[in-house]
Amino acid sequence: MIFQGFRKNKTIWLYGVSLAILLFLLKWLELRFVIYDHAFEIYAGAIAVLFTSLGIWLAIKLTRPKVKTVIIEKEIYRDPSIPFVPNGKALDQLGMSKRELEVLKLMAEGHTNQGIAEALFVSLNTIKTHGSRIFEKLDVKSRTQAIDKAKKLGLIA
């Protein structure tokens, strides 16, 4: 079918193909002259791109931490017949008072701030202050994080 159209319009096909070849040749020559006329700019741009990519790669390599931190958590089972004794060394390092430790224990038992205030016979604002100091000393943002970290440090059972 295509060959029948080619036979009928042979001149048109030859004319179209020759124009395409001529256009390709002209574009190729134009590109060659552009490269010859602007060779320095092309080479300088290529070198700039090469060194920029090399700099980015090197910066990524140098800023990557060399030491990988691996956190290993192990569950330690405690004999319930032995009474729990808080880690005094950790308490001293953190500078946590006995009252803050009491508040932390009541938090771990699931009491609300209002419930803790009623149990310790203090105001709600006092409990909120103790709570914020506990968070600050343990370097945490929430009650669950504080309880988890306190258990890991051996402050509460």
C-alpha positions in Angstrom: 0.0 0.0 0.0 2.8 2.4 0.9 4.7 1.3 -2.2 1.8 2.0 -4.4 1.7 5.6 -3.0 5.5 5.8 -3.5 5.2 4.8 -7.2 2.5 7.3 -7.9 4.2 10.2 -6.1 7.8 9.3 -6.6 8.9 12.9 -7.3 7.3 14.2 -4.2 8.9 11.5 -2.0 12.4 12.2 -3.5 11.9 15.9 -3.0 10.8 15.5 0.6 13.7 13.1 1.5 16.3 15.4 -0.2 14.9 18.4 1.7 15.2 16.4 5.0 18.8 15.4 4.2 19.6 19.0 3.3 18.1 20.3 6.5 20.0 17.7 8.6 23.3 18.7 6.8 22.7 22.4 7.4 21.9 21.9 11.1 25.0 19.7 11.5 27.2 22.4 9.9 25.6 25.1 12.0 26.4 23.1 15.1 29.9 22.5 14.0 30.4 26.3 13.4 28.9 27.1 16.8 31.2 24.6 18.5 34.2 26.1 16.6 33.2 29.7 17.4 32.3 29.1 21.0 34.7 26.2 21.9 36.2 28.0 24.9 32.7 28.7 26.4 31.5 25.2 25.8 34.7 23.7 27.4 34.5 26.1 30.3 30.9 25.3 30.9 31.6 21.5 30.8 34.4 21.9 33.3 32.2 24.1 35.6 29.5 21.4 35.5 32.1 18.7 36.2 33.6 20.5 39.2 30.2 21.6 40.6 29.0 18.0 40.6 32.4 16.9 42.1 32.0 19.5 44.9 28.4 18.4 45.7 29.5 14.8 45.8 32.5 15.6 48.1 30.4 17.7 50.4 27.8 14.9 50.8 30.7 12.5 51.6 32.3 14.7 54.1 29.2 15.7 56.0 27.9 12.2 56.4 28.5 11.0 60.0 31.4 8.6 60.2 30.1 6.9 63.3 26.8 5.1 63.1 24.8 5.0 66.4 23.1 1.7 67.1 20.7 1.5 70.0 20.2 -1.9 71.4 17.3 -2.4 73.9 17.1 -5.4 76.1 14.3 -6.3 78.5 15.5 -7.0 82.0 13.3 -9.1 84.1 13.3 -8.3 87.8 12.4 -10.7 90.6 9.2 -9.3 92.2 10.1 -10.7 95.6 13.1 -8.3 95.9 12.0 -4.7 96.7 12.8 -2.1 94.1 15.5 0.5 95.0 15.8 3.6 92.7 19.1 4.2 91.0 20.6 6.8 93.3 23.5 7.5 91.0 21.1 8.5 88.2 19.0 10.6 90.6 22.1 12.5 91.6 23.2 13.0 88.0 19.8 14.3 87.0 19.4 16.4 90.2 15.9 15.1 90.7 14.2 15.8 94.1 12.2 13.3 96.1 9.0 15.1 95.4 9.7 15.0 91.6 10.4 11.3 91.9 7.0 10.9 93.7 5.3 12.8 91.0 7.0 10.6 88.4 5.9 7.4 90.1 2.3 8.7 90.2 2.5 9.6 86.5 3.7 6.0 85.8 0.7 4.7 87.7 -1.6 6.6 85.3 -2.8 9.4 87.5 -3.8 12.7 85.9 -2.3 16.0 87.1 -5.4 16.7 89.2 -5.2 13.2 90.7 -1.6 13.6 91.6 -2.3 17.0 93.1 -5.0 15.6 95.3 -2.9 12.6 96.3 0.0 14.8 97.4 -2.1 17.6 98.8 -0.7 20.3 96.6 -2.1 22.6 93.9 -2.4 21.7 90.3 0.1 24.4 89.3 2.7 22.8 91.6 2.2 19.5 89.8 2.5 21.1 86.4 5.7 22.8 87.5 7.1 19.4 88.8 6.1 17.8 85.5 7.8 20.4 83.4 11.0 20.1 85.5 10.9 16.3 85.2 10.5 16.6 81.4 13.4 19.1 81.3 15.7 16.9 83.5 15.0 13.7 81.6 15.1 15.6 78.2 11.8 14.4 77.0 8.6 15.9 75.6 5.8 13.8 76.9 4.7 11.7 79.9 5.1 8.4 78.1 8.7 9.3 77.1 9.4 10.4 80.7 8.1 7.2 82.1 9.9 5.1 79.6 13.2 6.9 80.2 12.8 6.7 83.9 12.3 3.0 83.8 15.4 2.6 81.6 17.4 4.6 84.1 16.1 2.6 87.0 14.3 5.5 88.7 10.9 3.8 88.8 9.8 0.2 88.7 
